[in-house]
Amino acid sequence: MPDAMPDPTESPPAGLTPASGPPDESGPAARDDAEPRISASTEETGRRDVRRDNIPRPTVRRLSLYLRELEGSIDGPTVSSRQLASALGLTDAQVRKDLAYFGQFGQPGIGYRHADLMEALRQILGTDRIWPTAVVGAGNLGRAVTSYARLGPKGFRVVAVFDTSPDVVGQMVGDLVVQPMDELAATIAAHGIEVAMLAVPGDAADEVAGRLAEVGIRGILNFAPVRLQVPEGVSVVSVDLTVALEQLAYKLSLGLDGAEHHDEHHD
């Protein structure tokens, strides 16, 4: 599996205690009106109220990339917006703008406290807690995501795997026994599962998503190549590898392979 699985972003934001001194930005970031926004209520951060529906989706995606760099290749007691920008092929102004949605942090000439910024990003993204997670579909893809090593450190603990095939039910996927779908409701309730990864064929995806919503699932990572129809209150992030490959092929066909090299995530 690739090294950058999407993570869910539907958790309340939290603030970051800034380093002492003047703020890193002089005012709140401007809107990016060309992009859809995350819908949520106003939440209190350590610095100010933040309306989550004012935050562009690309900003939220970049927060995951900033956290990845902070947890991996960037070390030291402080980090600058320029370091984060350089690692991801962005501008330092873009990094500061993204972080400014959640408050004013940092100190000119010094930057952000590394550990504090990591903690704040985890709180904002909701990965500062454990999310019991179910996988529906125990084929090759379902088995792969169940065994994906980076899920645990990111707060996603797969506690159940389901399938409809009698030939698959009862088999082991890692240390989990594949369960039949008629055990879905009881298992979701027993483990307090709110997140599910859907790895089923496209023609079955909507029906399965509906069943997941009925038993209390609030977030679905959808690997099926279809747009899911889910009730209000259920969040969906879709990952279609063929769409991502088509975007890559488009760049290659136009000779853009060397022109843009920063990380891009596609819903």
C-alpha positions as CSV (number, residue, x, y, z in Angstrom):
1,M,0.0,0.0,0.0
2,P,1.2,3.6,-0.5
3,D,2.8,5.5,2.4
4,A,0.2,8.2,2.6
5,M,-3.3,6.9,3.4
6,P,-5.9,9.5,3.9
7,D,-7.0,10.1,7.3
8,P,-10.4,11.2,8.5
9,T,-10.7,15.0,9.4
10,E,-14.1,15.3,11.1
11,S,-12.9,15.9,14.6
12,P,-13.2,19.2,16.6
13,P,-10.2,21.5,16.2
14,A,-8.0,22.3,19.1
15,G,-5.5,25.1,19.8
16,L,-1.8,25.3,19.9
17,T,0.1,27.2,22.6
18,P,2.3,29.5,20.6
19,A,5.9,30.4,21.3
20,S,6.1,33.7,23.1
21,G,6.6,36.9,21.0
22,P,4.8,38.4,18.0
23,P,2.6,36.0,16.0
24,D,3.8,34.4,12.8
25,E,0.9,36.0,10.8
26,S,-0.5,39.5,11.0
27,G,-4.1,38.5,10.5
28,P,-6.5,35.6,9.6
29,A,-6.0,33.8,6.3
30,A,-8.1,34.8,3.3
31,R,-10.8,32.5,2.0
32,D,-10.1,30.3,-1.1
33,D,-13.6,30.7,-2.6
34,A,-12.9,28.3,-5.5
35,E,-12.8,25.3,-3.2
36,P,-15.5,23.6,-1.2
37,R,-15.3,23.8,2.5
38,I,-15.5,21.5,5.5
39,S,-18.9,21.8,7.1
40,A,-19.0,21.8,10.9
41,S,-19.9,24.0,13.8
42,T,-17.9,26.7,15.5
43,E,-15.4,25.3,18.0
44,E,-13.3,27.0,20.6
45,T,-9.5,26.7,20.1
46,G,-6.8,27.9,22.4
47,R,-6.6,31.2,20.4
48,R,-10.0,32.0,18.9
49,D,-13.3,30.6,17.5
50,V,-12.8,28.7,14.2
51,R,-15.7,28.0,11.9
52,R,-14.8,24.7,10.2
53,D,-17.0,25.6,7.2
54,N,-14.6,28.4,6.5
55,I,-11.7,26.1,6.0
56,P,-11.0,25.0,2.4
57,R,-10.6,21.2,1.9
58,P,-7.1,21.6,0.3
59,T,-6.0,23.2,3.6
60,V,-7.2,20.3,5.6
61,R,-5.4,17.9,3.2
62,R,-2.2,19.8,3.6
63,L,-2.4,19.6,7.4
64,S,-2.0,15.9,7.1
65,L,1.1,16.4,4.9
66,Y,2.6,18.9,7.4
67,L,2.1,16.4,10.2
68,R,3.7,13.6,8.1
69,E,6.8,15.7,7.7
70,L,6.9,16.7,11.3
71,E,6.7,13.1,12.4
72,G,9.2,11.9,9.8
73,S,11.9,13.9,8.0
74,I,11.9,17.2,10.0
75,D,13.4,17.2,13.5
76,G,14.8,19.7,16.0
77,P,13.1,21.7,18.7
78,T,11.6,24.3,16.3
79,V,10.4,24.2,12.7
80,S,9.9,27.1,10.3
81,S,7.2,27.5,7.7
82,R,10.0,27.6,5.1
83,Q,11.1,24.1,6.1
84,L,7.6,22.7,5.8
85,A,7.1,24.4,2.5
86,S,10.4,23.2,1.0
87,A,9.7,19.6,2.0
88,L,6.3,19.7,0.2
89,G,7.0,22.0,-2.8
90,L,4.8,24.8,-1.4
91,T,5.4,28.4,-0.4
92,D,6.1,29.4,3.2
93,A,3.2,31.9,2.8
94,Q,0.9,29.0,2.0
95,V,2.0,27.1,5.2
96,R,1.4,30.2,7.4
97,K,-2.0,30.8,5.8
98,D,-3.1,27.2,6.4
99,L,-2.0,27.3,10.1
100,A,-3.6,30.7,10.6
101,Y,-7.0,29.3,10.2
102,F,-6.6,27.7,13.7
103,G,-4.9,30.7,15.4
104,Q,-1.7,32.8,15.4
105,F,1.3,30.7,16.2
106,G,5.1,31.0,16.1
107,Q,7.8,33.6,16.6
108,P,9.5,35.5,13.7
109,G,13.0,34.3,13.3
110,I,12.4,31.2,15.4
111,G,9.3,29.5,14.0
112,Y,7.0,26.9,15.6
113,R,7.7,24.7,18.5
114,H,8.1,21.3,16.9
115,A,6.4,19.1,19.5
116,D,3.6,21.7,20.1
117,L,2.8,21.9,16.4
118,M,2.6,18.1,16.1
119,E,0.3,17.9,19.0
120,A,-1.9,20.7,17.7
121,L,-2.2,19.1,14.2
122,R,-3.1,15.7,15.7
123,Q,-5.8,17.4,17.8
124,I,-7.1,19.3,14.7
125,L,-7.1,16.2,12.6
126,G,-8.6,14.0,15.3
127,T,-5.7,11.5,15.4
128,D,-4.8,12.3,19.1
129,R,-7.3,9.5,20.0
130,I,-7.9,5.9,19.1
131,W,-10.6,5.2,16.4
132,P,-11.8,1.6,16.5
133,T,-12.3,0.8,12.8
134,A,-14.1,-1.8,10.7
135,V,-13.2,-3.1,7.3
136,V,-16.0,-4.3,5.0
137,G,-14.8,-6.5,2.2
138,A,-12.1,-9.1,2.8
139,G,-10.8,-9.4,-0.7
140,N,-7.2,-8.4,-1.7
141,L,-7.8,-4.7,-1.1
142,G,-9.6,-5.2,2.2
143,R,-6.9,-7.5,3.5
144,A,-4.2,-5.0,2.5
145,V,-5.8,-2.1,4.3
146,T,-6.4,-4.2,7.3
147,S,-2.7,-5.0,7.5
148,Y,-1.5,-1.5,6.7
149,A,1.2,-0.8,9.2
150,R,0.7,3.0,9.5
151,L,-3.0,2.8,10.6
152,G,-2.1,2.1,14.2
153,P,0.3,4.9,14.8
154,K,-2.2,7.3,13.2
155,G,-4.9,6.3,15.7
156,F,-6.9,3.8,13.6
157,R,-7.2,0.4,15.1
158,V,-8.9,-2.2,12.9
159,V,-11.0,-4.3,15.3
160,A,-13.3,-6.1,12.9
161,V,-13.5,-7.4,9.3
162,F,-16.7,-8.3,7.5
163,D,-17.6,-10.0,4.2
164,T,-20.7,-11.6,2.6
165,S,-19.0,-14.6,1.0
166,P,-19.4,-17.9,2.8
167,D,-16.0,-18.9,1.4
168,V,-14.3,-15.9,3.1
169,V,-16.2,-15.7,6.4
170,G,-14.2,-17.5,9.1
171,Q,-10.9,-16.9,7.5
172,M,-8.1,-15.0,9.3
173,V,-7.0,-11.6,8.2
174,G,-4.0,-10.9,10.4
175,D,-5.3,-11.7,13.9
176,L,-8.9,-11.0,13.1
177,V,-11.6,-13.5,12.0
178,V,-13.7,-12.4,9.0
179,Q,-17.3,-12.0,10.3
180,P,-20.6,-12.3,8.4
181,M,-22.5,-9.1,7.8
182,D,-25.3,-10.2,10.1
183,E,-22.9,-9.6,13.0
184,L,-22.3,-6.0,11.9
185,A,-24.7,-4.2,14.3
186,A,-23.7,-6.1,17.4
187,T,-19.9,-5.8,16.7
188,I,-20.2,-2.1,15.9
189,A,-22.0,-1.5,19.2
190,A,-19.7,-3.7,21.2
191,H,-16.5,-1.9,20.0
192,G,-17.9,1.6,19.7
193,I,-16.8,1.7,16.1
194,E,-17.5,5.0,14.2
195,V,-15.2,4.6,11.2
196,A,-15.4,2.0,8.4
197,M,-13.3,1.3,5.4
198,L,-15.3,0.1,2.4
199,A,-13.5,-2.3,0.1
200,V,-16.4,-3.8,-1.8
201,P,-17.4,-3.9,-5.6
202,G,-19.0,-0.7,-6.8
203,D,-22.4,-2.3,-7.4
204,A,-22.7,-3.2,-3.7
205,A,-21.1,-0.1,-2.2
206,D,-24.3,2.0,-1.7
207,E,-26.2,-0.8,-0.1
208,V,-23.3,-1.6,2.3
209,A,-22.8,2.1,3.1
210,G,-26.5,2.4,4.0
211,R,-26.2,-0.5,6.4
212,L,-23.1,1.0,8.0
213,A,-24.9,4.3,8.5
214,E,-27.9,2.5,10.1
215,V,-25.7,0.8,12.7
216,G,-23.9,4.0,13.8
217,I,-20.9,4.5,11.5
218,R,-20.2,8.2,11.1
219,G,-17.2,8.1,8.7
220,I,-16.5,5.9,5.7
221,L,-13.3,5.6,3.7
222,N,-14.6,4.4,0.4
223,F,-12.4,2.5,-2.0
224,A,-15.3,1.6,-4.4
225,P,-15.2,3.5,-7.7
226,V,-18.6,5.1,-7.1
227,R,-20.1,8.2,-5.4
228,L,-21.8,7.0,-2.2
229,Q,-25.3,8.2,-1.3
230,V,-25.3,8.4,2.5
231,P,-27.6,10.1,5.1
232,E,-26.8,13.5,6.5
233,G,-24.3,13.2,9.4
234,V,-22.1,10.5,7.7
235,S,-18.8,11.7,6.3
236,V,-17.3,10.0,3.2
237,V,-13.7,10.2,1.8
238,S,-13.3,8.4,-1.4
239,V,-10.0,6.9,-2.7
240,D,-10.0,5.9,-6.4
241,L,-6.6,4.7,-7.5
242,T,-7.6,4.7,-11.2
243,V,-8.5,8.4,-10.9
244,A,-5.2,9.2,-9.4
245,L,-3.4,7.3,-12.1
246,E,-5.4,9.1,-14.8
247,Q,-4.2,12.4,-13.3
248,L,-0.7,11.2,-13.4
249,A,-1.0,10.0,-17.0
250,Y,-2.4,13.4,-17.9
251,K,0.6,15.1,-16.6
252,L,2.9,12.7,-18.3
253,S,1.1,13.2,-21.6
254,L,1.6,16.9,-21.4
255,G,5.3,16.6,-20.5
256,L,4.6,17.9,-16.9
257,D,6.4,15.1,-15.2
258,G,9.3,17.4,-14.1
259,A,7.3,20.6,-13.8
260,E,5.2,19.7,-10.7
261,H,6.7,17.4,-8.1
262,H,4.9,18.3,-4.9
263,D,2.6,15.8,-3.1
264,E,-1.0,15.8,-4.3
265,H,-3.9,13.9,-2.7
266,H,-7.1,13.2,-4.6
267,D,-10.5,12.5,-3.0
